[in-house]
Amino acid sequence: MNTKEIGAAGEKYAAEYLKKKNYEILQMNFSCRYGEIDIVARDRKNIVFIEVKTRRSTNYGKGMEAVNYNKQQKIKKVALYYLKGNSPGFYDIRFDVIDILIVDEYIVEIEHIENAF
């Protein structure tokens, strides 16, 4: 699998994981001129913007370590853009990160960090 395929597989696994936790997936890969958010979901009365990071090894650290300050600011801009066009009427918003480790096409580890930033 190449990098794009690994990322797409990770996003698919993350969406399945969230559905099992009773999240409603509102949109996958929402993009605008400011960037992209992997998953927009609803968790009770919260709208959750989720960045998914998928890796095949931890040789260069965990995927979540790539969600640095600059990436967080970009995600927040995209989230504001999303909210302007999709006023869902939720009480709160949240930013989560899902870190997935895939080895030999098998999920080895899923780590979900709520309120990551």
C-alpha positions as CSV (number, residue, x, y, z in Angstrom):
1,M,0.0,0.0,0.0
2,N,1.2,3.5,-0.8
3,T,0.9,6.5,1.5
4,K,-2.5,7.6,0.1
5,E,-3.9,4.1,0.4
6,I,-2.7,3.8,4.0
7,G,-4.3,7.1,4.8
8,A,-7.6,6.2,3.2
9,A,-7.6,2.8,5.0
10,G,-7.0,4.5,8.3
11,E,-9.8,7.0,7.7
12,K,-12.2,4.1,6.9
13,Y,-11.1,2.2,10.1
14,A,-11.5,5.3,12.1
15,A,-15.1,5.9,10.8
16,E,-16.0,2.3,11.6
17,Y,-14.5,2.7,15.1
18,L,-16.5,5.9,15.7
19,K,-19.7,4.3,14.5
20,K,-19.2,1.5,17.1
21,K,-18.9,4.3,19.7
22,N,-22.3,5.7,18.5
23,Y,-20.9,8.7,16.7
24,E,-22.8,9.9,13.6
25,I,-20.5,10.5,10.7
26,L,-21.6,13.8,9.1
27,Q,-18.9,14.1,6.5
28,M,-15.7,12.4,5.4
29,N,-12.8,14.5,3.9
30,F,-14.4,17.9,4.1
31,S,-12.2,20.3,2.1
32,C,-12.3,24.0,1.4
33,R,-9.7,26.6,0.4
34,Y,-8.1,26.4,3.9
35,G,-7.5,22.7,3.9
36,E,-9.2,19.4,4.8
37,I,-10.7,17.7,7.8
38,D,-10.7,13.9,7.7
39,I,-13.9,13.3,9.6
40,V,-16.7,15.5,10.9
41,A,-18.9,13.6,13.3
42,R,-21.6,14.1,15.9
43,D,-21.1,12.8,19.4
44,R,-24.3,13.5,21.4
45,K,-24.8,17.3,21.1
46,N,-21.2,17.9,20.1
47,I,-19.7,18.4,16.6
48,V,-16.3,16.7,16.5
49,F,-13.6,17.5,14.0
50,I,-11.3,14.5,13.7
51,E,-7.8,14.3,12.3
52,V,-6.8,10.7,11.5
53,K,-3.1,9.8,11.4
54,T,-2.2,6.4,10.1
55,R,1.3,4.8,10.2
56,R,2.8,1.5,9.3
57,S,5.5,1.7,12.0
58,T,6.5,3.9,14.9
59,N,10.1,4.3,13.6
60,Y,9.5,8.1,13.2
61,G,7.1,8.5,16.1
62,K,3.4,8.1,16.4
63,G,1.1,9.7,13.8
64,M,-0.5,12.0,16.4
65,E,2.9,13.7,16.9
66,A,2.4,15.2,13.4
67,V,-0.6,17.2,14.5
68,N,1.6,20.2,15.5
69,Y,0.5,23.7,16.3
70,N,0.4,24.8,12.6
71,K,-1.7,21.8,11.6
72,Q,-4.0,22.5,14.5
73,Q,-4.5,26.1,13.4
74,K,-5.2,24.9,9.8
75,I,-7.8,22.4,11.1
76,K,-9.5,25.2,13.2
77,K,-9.8,27.4,10.1
78,V,-11.4,24.6,8.1
79,A,-13.7,23.9,11.1
80,L,-14.9,27.5,11.2
81,Y,-15.5,27.4,7.4
82,Y,-17.5,24.2,7.9
83,L,-19.6,25.7,10.7
84,K,-20.4,28.8,8.6
85,G,-22.0,26.7,5.9
86,N,-23.4,24.0,8.1
87,S,-24.9,25.5,11.2
88,P,-25.8,22.3,13.0
89,G,-27.0,23.8,16.2
90,F,-24.7,21.8,18.5
91,Y,-23.8,23.0,22.0
92,D,-20.1,22.5,21.7
93,I,-17.3,21.6,19.3
94,R,-14.4,19.4,19.9
95,F,-11.1,18.5,18.1
96,D,-10.0,14.9,18.3
97,V,-7.1,12.9,16.9
98,I,-7.2,9.2,16.0
99,D,-3.9,7.5,15.7
100,I,-3.9,4.2,13.9
101,L,-1.0,1.8,13.5
102,I,-1.4,-0.7,10.6
103,V,1.1,-3.6,10.2
104,D,0.8,-6.0,7.3
105,E,-2.7,-4.7,6.6
106,Y,-4.0,-5.4,10.1
107,I,-4.9,-2.8,12.6
108,V,-2.5,-3.2,15.5
109,E,-3.5,-0.1,17.5
110,I,-6.2,2.6,17.5
111,E,-5.7,5.5,19.9
112,H,-8.5,8.1,20.2
113,I,-7.6,11.4,21.9
114,E,-10.6,13.5,22.7
115,N,-10.1,17.2,23.1
116,A,-6.6,16.9,21.6
117,F,-6.3,20.6,21.0
